[in-house]
Amino acid sequence: MKSRLVNEISGQRTFVIVLDPGEEAFAALTDFAADRKVNGASLTAIGAFERATVGWFDPDAKTYRRIPVDEQCEVLSAIGDVALGDDGKPSLHVHAVLGLSDGTTRGGHLLDGIVRPTLEVTLVEAPGHLRRSKRPGLGVALIDLDA
């Protein structure tokens, strides 16, 4: 992974992050946020994966139904955010639309993705801190603006 701070103004940093082949995107971006002490941010990304898993949140089961994509796919769009989790560590929430070779797509919560050949990410830090709290009734952690 390579990254560059491309702008910083009034407490808001903007990073461009380029992931290398073989890197697992979700873990790499989580580590990046922790290393740079990013407590609130939005992110967008494009690129490709050699394989990935997206998920569809089942509110009745309170868990993600895993949707494996076991082939080379284009990251047509990935958008998400970073907030501090209940454990005080950065928590990513990313949705992705993945394009397959026949033109169909798979989409959902990005659970994992092995980069091939690259993933280009723009991460824009919020000047304030965001907090993500587990909602027991839902079974998922969501941004809590009252925290």
C-alpha positions as CSV (number, residue, x, y, z in Angstrom):
1,M,0.0,0.0,0.0
2,K,1.1,3.5,-0.8
3,S,-0.6,6.6,0.5
4,R,-0.2,10.4,0.3
5,L,-1.7,13.2,2.3
6,V,-2.9,15.4,-0.6
7,N,-4.6,18.2,1.4
8,E,-5.0,19.4,5.0
9,I,-7.1,22.4,6.0
10,S,-9.0,23.3,9.1
11,G,-8.5,19.8,10.7
12,Q,-9.6,18.0,7.6
13,R,-7.1,15.7,5.9
14,T,-7.6,14.1,2.5
15,F,-5.6,11.0,1.7
16,V,-5.2,9.1,-1.5
17,I,-4.4,5.4,-0.8
18,V,-3.4,2.9,-3.5
19,L,-3.6,-0.8,-2.5
20,D,-1.3,-3.4,-4.2
21,P,-2.2,-6.8,-5.7
22,G,-2.8,-9.4,-3.0
23,E,-3.8,-7.0,-0.2
24,E,-7.0,-7.5,1.6
25,A,-8.8,-4.2,1.2
26,F,-11.0,-4.1,4.3
27,A,-8.2,-5.0,6.7
28,A,-5.7,-2.7,4.9
29,L,-8.1,0.3,5.1
30,T,-8.9,-0.4,8.8
31,D,-5.2,-0.6,9.6
32,F,-4.6,2.7,7.7
33,A,-7.3,4.5,9.7
34,A,-5.9,3.2,13.0
35,D,-2.3,4.1,12.1
36,R,-3.4,7.7,11.0
37,K,-5.8,8.0,14.0
38,V,-8.7,8.7,11.6
39,N,-11.8,8.9,13.9
40,G,-14.3,10.0,11.3
41,A,-14.1,10.1,7.5
42,S,-15.8,9.3,4.2
43,L,-14.2,7.2,1.5
44,T,-14.7,6.3,-2.1
45,A,-12.8,3.7,-4.2
46,I,-12.5,2.2,-7.6
47,G,-10.3,-0.7,-8.9
48,A,-10.6,-4.4,-9.0
49,F,-10.5,-7.6,-6.9
50,E,-9.5,-11.1,-7.8
51,R,-12.2,-12.3,-5.4
52,A,-14.4,-10.6,-2.8
53,T,-17.2,-11.1,-0.4
54,V,-20.1,-8.7,-0.1
55,G,-23.0,-9.1,2.3
56,W,-26.7,-8.4,2.5
57,F,-27.8,-7.6,6.1
58,D,-30.7,-9.8,7.1
59,P,-32.6,-7.8,9.8
60,D,-34.5,-10.9,11.1
61,A,-31.3,-13.0,11.6
62,K,-29.3,-9.9,12.6
63,T,-26.4,-11.0,10.5
64,Y,-24.9,-10.6,7.0
65,R,-25.8,-13.2,4.3
66,R,-22.4,-13.7,2.6
67,I,-22.3,-13.3,-1.2
68,P,-19.0,-14.7,-2.5
69,V,-17.6,-13.4,-5.7
70,D,-15.0,-16.0,-6.7
71,E,-13.8,-14.3,-9.9
72,Q,-12.0,-11.2,-11.1
73,C,-14.3,-8.3,-10.7
74,E,-14.2,-4.5,-11.2
75,V,-14.9,-2.3,-8.2
76,L,-17.4,-0.1,-10.1
77,S,-18.2,1.9,-7.0
78,A,-17.3,1.7,-3.3
79,I,-18.5,4.2,-0.8
80,G,-18.3,4.2,2.9
81,D,-17.3,5.8,6.2
82,V,-15.0,5.5,9.1
83,A,-16.2,6.0,12.7
84,L,-14.9,4.9,16.1
85,G,-16.5,1.7,17.3
86,D,-17.5,0.7,20.8
87,D,-14.0,-0.6,21.3
88,G,-12.5,2.9,20.5
89,K,-10.9,1.6,17.3
90,P,-11.8,2.8,13.7
91,S,-14.8,0.9,12.3
92,L,-15.3,0.8,8.5
93,H,-18.7,0.6,6.8
94,V,-18.3,0.2,3.1
95,H,-20.8,-0.7,0.3
96,A,-19.5,-1.9,-3.0
97,V,-20.9,-2.6,-6.5
98,L,-18.7,-5.2,-8.2
99,G,-18.9,-5.7,-12.0
100,L,-18.5,-9.2,-13.4
101,S,-17.1,-10.2,-16.8
102,D,-20.6,-10.8,-18.3
103,G,-21.7,-7.3,-17.3
104,T,-23.8,-8.4,-14.3
105,T,-23.1,-7.0,-10.8
106,R,-23.0,-8.1,-7.2
107,G,-23.3,-5.5,-4.4
108,G,-23.7,-5.1,-0.7
109,H,-21.5,-4.5,2.3
110,L,-17.9,-5.1,1.5
111,L,-16.8,-7.8,3.9
112,D,-13.4,-8.6,2.2
113,G,-11.7,-8.2,-1.2
114,I,-8.3,-9.3,-2.5
115,V,-6.9,-6.5,-4.7
116,R,-5.9,-7.3,-8.3
117,P,-4.4,-5.2,-9.8
118,T,-5.2,-2.1,-7.7
119,L,-7.7,-0.3,-5.5
120,E,-7.6,3.5,-5.5
121,V,-9.1,5.1,-2.5
122,T,-9.8,8.7,-1.6
123,L,-10.4,9.2,2.2
124,V,-11.6,12.5,3.4
125,E,-11.4,13.0,7.2
126,A,-14.3,14.8,9.0
127,P,-13.2,17.7,11.2
128,G,-15.2,16.1,14.1
129,H,-15.2,12.6,15.5
130,L,-17.9,10.1,14.7
131,R,-18.9,7.2,16.9
132,R,-20.5,3.9,15.8
133,S,-22.5,2.0,18.5
134,K,-23.9,-1.4,18.4
135,R,-27.7,-1.4,18.4
136,P,-28.8,-4.6,20.2
137,G,-32.3,-4.5,18.7
138,L,-30.9,-4.4,15.2
139,G,-27.7,-6.5,15.7
140,V,-25.5,-4.0,13.9
141,A,-23.4,-1.0,14.8
142,L,-24.5,2.3,13.3
143,I,-23.3,5.9,13.6
144,D,-24.6,7.5,16.8
145,L,-24.8,11.3,16.4
146,D,-25.6,11.6,20.1
147,A,-22.4,9.9,21.3
